[in-house]
C-alpha cells in the first residue's frame, strides 16, 4: 500500500546505514504493537477546514509528509514504527472520521505504543484527544497546542464542529489542561481570548517567544506537565511564518520561525516522559512551495523519533 511512499536512499542493510523507510512496517493488527513502538496514522481529512471556511487541501498531506520523512536516518537502535494507513472522510461525515481515529489511537496507547498522527486539518485535535481519553479515562491529560489560533470557537448552528472548535469541544467534557504556544493577537478575536480565560486555557503569545524569555516559557510548560498524568502535543503548521510554511490553510506573514528559540522549548517538550501522542496539522500541499511546509512538518515529527 505504501511501497511508493516509504522510499529513500539505500546505503546498506546494516543497522548503521538505516533510514526510516527501512524500518517502517505497514500494519493492520494492533496486537502487533510493542511497548514504545511508534504507531502512525494519517488523518487524510479536511472537512473541518471546509466547515471553518479555510483553504481546503490538507487531506492530501499525510502521504506527502511520509515521503519527506522517509530518508531521515534512524538514530536509535531499537526504533520501530508501524504505519496503520490513512483515515479518510469521503462522505463529509467528520464526526465519524474523528471517532474512527479516536478508536484506533486508544488501541495504540493501551498496547503501550506512542501515537503519531499526520493531518489533515486541525480537527484532528479533538479526535486525537478523544482517543487518549478513551485509553486513560481516569487520568489527567495535558495538551500543548503550538498554534497561532486557540481553536476554541463554539460550533456554528447548522455547520457543526470544525477545525476551529476542537478545544471548545474538549472543554465541554470536563476541566481542560492546555497550554497554547504561539498565539497571535491578530488571529484571535477578544471572544476567543475570553473563552480561553473562562476555561482556564493557558497561553504564550508569539511575541513572547524570544531567546531571553525561554526560562519563562520553560516554566509554563513545566507547570502544565508536572500536574498531568499524560501529555499530548499538537502542532498547527500555520503557527510558522509564511516564508517557511507557505502551504497551510491559513498562512501567517508574521508567524514564528523554527529557530534556536523554538527548537529549545520544542525539544524540552519532546523529552518529557509523559508525552504519549503527537500530531501535525494543516499542511496543505496544493499551496505548498517546494514541499517546504511538508518538509518542516516531517522534521518536527522526526525530532520525536530521535529522543
N, C-alpha and C positions, 0 to 999 in steps of 0.2 A: 504493500500500500504506500509506503513512504520511501521506497528504494530510490526514487528520483529526487528526493528531497534531502535525505541524510547522505550527502556525498561530500568528499573533500580530498585533500592531498594525501596520498598513501605513501608514507615514508618507510613503513615496515610494520610487521605484525608483533614485534616485541613490545612489551608494555611501555618502554621508554619512548617509543615512537607514536603512541596512540593519540588520536584526536577524537573529538566527541562522536563523530559519525561511526567510529569503530566500536563504540561502547553502548550506543543506544539500541534498545531492543523494542521492536514492535510487540505490543502485548494486548490481550483482551481479558485475561483471567486475573482478577485482583488478588486471588490467593497466592499468586507467584511473587507478590511484593515481600521483600525482606526489610527488616529494620534499617532505617536510614537510606533506603533507596529513594531516589527522586522519581516521582510519578508525574508524568507530563500529560496535560490535556490541552487541546486547542479549543478555545471558545470562539468559533467562527460565526459570530453573531454581531449585528449592529442595528437590530430592530430598536433597541433602546436609544441609539443615536438618532434614528429616524423620528422617533416619538419626541425627542428633545430638540428637533429641528437643527441638527448638526449635519456636517458633511458625511454622507454615507461612503462606505468602502472599507471600514475596519474589519468586516467579516473576512476579508481576504488576507489578513495579517498573519495568522498563526503559521501557515506554511512558509511565508516569506521570512519570518523570524527564525524558523527552524533552519532554513537554508543558510542564514547568516550566523547561526550557532555552530554549524556542522564542523567547521575547520578549526575551532578552538582546541588547543592542546589539553589533554587530560593531566591534571596536576596531582590528584590524589590517587594512590594505587588501588584503593577499594571502591572507587567511584562506580556507581551503577545508576542508569536511568532507563525507565520503562516508559514508552510512548503509547498512550491509550487512544490516540487519534483525536478527531475533532467532533465537537458537539455543534450542531447547526440549528437553524431556525428558519426553515423554508416556508412555513405557513403563517408567519407573523405572530405565533404564539410564544412570546418572550418568556412568559411565566413558566411554560413547560420546559423550555430550554434551560432556564435557571434551575429548575428543580432537578433536571437530569444531571447537570454539573454538580449540584449540591450532593446528590445521592452518590455520585462517583467519588467526590472528594472525601466524603465521610468514610467510604470503604478504604481509601488510601491511608487515612490517618489512623483508623482502627487497626490496620496492619503494621503500624509503626513507620510508614513512609512519610516523605516530605512532599507536599502538594505544590506543584508548579503549573501555572495556567498562563497560556498565551492568548490574550484577547486580540480582536474583538473590542467592542465598546465597553465603557466603564460600568455598564450594567452587570459586568462580571463580578463586581464587588459584592453585591447582595447575594449572588449565587455562591460565591466562594465562602463568604462568611456563614451562610446557611449550612454549608457542608461541614464547616468546622464546628459549628454549634450543634449539629446533629451528632457528630462524633463525641463531643465533650459537652453534653447538655448542662452539667452542673459546675463547669469550670468557667472562670472569668477570662474572657478573650480580649486582648488588646489589639487595636488596629492602628497601624501607621499608614497614613494616606499621603503620599508625595504627589501633590496636585496643586494646580492653580485655582481649583474650584473646591468648594465644600461638598458639592453633590448632595445637598441636604434639602432640596426643594420638595414641597409636597406634590404628589402626583396630581396632574390636571384631571378634572372630571371629563370622562369620555375619551381620555387618552391612556391613562394608567401609568404604571411605573415606567421609568426611562433610565437613560444613562446618568441623569442628574438627580435621581431620587434615592440612591442606594443607602445613604447614611440616615436619611429620614426614615426609611423602612426599617433599618436596623434598630433605630431608637424607639420604634413602636413596640419592640419585643422585650424591652427592659432597659436597665441602665446601660449606657454606651460608654466604652472606654476607648476613646480615639484621640489621636494627635495628627493634625493636618499640617504638613510642612510644604511651604512654597506658595501659600495663599496670596493671591493678587487682589489688591484693593479695587482695581478697575475691572475685575472679572466677577465680583460678587456684590449683590445689592445689600443694602442695610438689613433687609428682611432675612437674608441668608446668614449674615453675621449674627443677627438677633436669634435666629433658630439655633445656631451653634452655641450661643451663650445659654439659651434656655435648656438645652440638653446636656450641657457640660462638655461640649466638644472643644478640646484644647487646640491651639493652632500656633504656627510660626509663620509670620509673613515672609514673603520672598525678600523684602527689604532687610530682613534680619539675618539673612544668610550670607555673612561675610566672615572672613577668617578670624578676626579678633573676637567675634561673638560665638565662636564654636563652644566654649565652655558652657554658655547658657543653653545652646541647642542640645548639647550632650545631656545636660541636667534635665531638660524637659523630656527627652527620650527616656532617660533612666527612670524618671518619676513615673512614667506610664508603665514601663516594662517591669519595674520592681513590684508593682501591685496587681499583676495579672498572672494567670497560670500558663497561657499560651499566647503567642503573638502571630499576627498576620500582617504582611506588608503588601500594599498595593501601590503601583506606580502608574500614574496617568501621564503619558508622554507629552501632553500639552503643557506640562509644567516647564518644559525646556524652551529656550529661545528658538524662534523660528529658523534661525540660521543653521542650527544643528539638528532641529527636529521639524522640518517643513511638512512632513507627511502625517498630520494629525487631523482630528475632526474639528478642532478649534485652535488655530495657531496663535502664538503669543509673541509679539515683536519684542517684548521686554521680559521674556521668561528667563529662568535661571540657566546656568551653564553646568556641564558635568566637569567642573574644575576641581582643584585640590580641596577646596572647602566642601563641596558636595561629596566627593569621594571619602573624605574623612568621616563625616557623620553617617554616610550611607554604609560604609563598611562597619562602623560601630553598631549599627542596627543588625547587620547580617551576622555578626559574631555572637549575638545573643542566643543562648542555647534554647530559649523559649520559642524561637521562630520556627514555625512548622509549615507555613504557607506563604507563597509569594506569587503575584501576578503582575503583568504589564498590560496596559490597556491603551486604546485609542491610536495605535499605529494604523495609518491609513495609506496603504500602498499606492492607490491611484494618484495621490497628491504628493508622494514622496519624490525626492531628488537623489539619484544615485544610491538608493537604499539607505540614506543617512539615518533616518528615524528607525528603521528596522534594525540597522546595524547597532545603533546606540542601545536599543531595547535588548538586543542579543547580548551585548557587552555587559549590561546591567544584570541580566539573568546569570551570565557566566560568573560574575563575581560571587554569587551564592554557591555555585558549583565548586568553587575553589577553596571554600572555607571548611 
